[in-house]
């Protein structure tokens, strides 16, 4: 689901994610480069898939794509789509001060590869599977005869979240919590689900969201569709999904305006899931234990057969709590959990996996946003 509005707070916050945070990540990448005999690494990111690029650069592409170039020695730099006029503003979005325009591929790449000939220089390429073919073609053309590209999808290894990353996630949770409260407040005033979710989106942006994704429930909340410009048929009561990006990190939540026996049952199973979510637990075994408690109820189709997945620099970091995933839950991971049944609401929570088990990450109160949000 691509954002409808490519606007938001995207300026790099050096107080919360300072340069030394990214320098430590770059050094981790370089350790992997040395271990695999690489002379440099190029990390691709796009509007739809930018987790690895954001991890090393803090840069989240709002305009198609971006490449981070990490030499084994020397400062890393960014190649982005845009003119010099665009770069003035885009440089505020990353800790890397060296940002170069794609309008001059040779001018960007030649000084870096000066003096290199043949295929002796090996460059690892991460994120190639999400790159547009013409971007890869231009990159290969620019380095032809001086280096060889080697696809290295596992080069950017992201496991448990670091302390500063957890702060960013918590602030994203605070923002999505404010959006949920605004949606419920609007619904209590008799505003339609569609317009209540529009108000929630505005609330999230005013609270500092970098990006907001919204889905509205139709057919009594049995199906969720992206929030568009027109009110969908069947959205009679508030049922929605909100996802907020802040400083590159995501948080999400389901929202509904009513509760019944089934949602209370889902909340009880969610509490059990939180209690059993701990390091080393096989994801599929955890799923089966919680699923057994649902008796003959059918899981809500919006859950796509899973009870949660890791969340962070992307909405889906993998490691789903799903019957087909036998991997163990990892300490330091943040999970977006959800339990719900067909014909009822969905109970959700975000949780940090600690050595002692799961710690629920609840939204904190943040400064109230300005009024005037009526649709």
NORRA-V454785 format. One record per run of one state. SS is the DSSP state (2 for helix, 1 for strand, 0 for the rest). FROM is the first residue (numbers start at 1). TO is the last residue. If there is no record, write none. Layout:
# NORRA-V454785
ss->{SS:SS}
from->{FROM:FROM}
to->{TO:TO}
This chain:
# NORRA-V454785
ss->{0:2:0:1:0:2:0:1:0:1:0:2:0:1:2:0:1:0:2:0:2:0:1:0:2:0:2:0:1:0:1:0:1:0:1:0:2:0:1:2:0:1:0:2:0:1:0:1:0:1:0:1:0:1:0:1:0:1:0}
from->{1:19:37:40:47:51:58:65:72:77:81:84:94:99:102:114:122:127:128:131:133:144:148:152:163:189:193:207:211:219:223:227:239:247:249:257:261:277:282:283:293:299:300:301:304:306:307:308:311:322:323:328:329:334:342:346:355:357:361}
to->{18:36:39:46:50:57:64:71:76:80:83:93:98:101:113:121:126:127:130:132:143:147:151:162:188:192:206:210:218:222:226:238:246:248:256:260:276:281:282:292:298:299:300:303:305:306:307:310:321:322:327:328:333:341:345:354:356:360:375}
